[in-house]
């Protein structure tokens, strides 16, 4: 899966934001606020070709946390992106 094109990930005043640009401005109103974990997942999804399992593995390595702690957050986050139509499968 991959985040659809047309977004820039930026840190603004200490907060992570996915900013729609170009044609995405007409489809997505406003900014998408992300926490640190959400921004890490977003960066991985920008690269494309990632499964949820690969996202979990990458975050476990990055944060030094157990799969049981990371997997629910990844599942929840990707489900929200899917519901908003922001992912390409």
Long-range contacts (C-beta under 8 A, 24 or more apart in sequence): 1-45, 1-48, 1-50, 1-51, 1-52, 1-78, 1-87, 1-88, 1-89, 2-45, 2-46, 2-47, 2-48, 2-49, 2-50, 2-87, 2-88, 3-42, 3-45, 3-46, 3-81, 3-86, 3-87, 3-88, 4-85, 4-86, 4-87, 4-88, 7-32, 7-86, 9-34, 9-39, 9-42, 9-43, 9-46, 11-39, 16-42, 18-42, 27-85, 28-84, 28-86, 32-86, 37-63, 37-73, 37-77, 38-77, 41-74, 41-77, 41-78, 45-81, 45-87, 48-88, 52-78
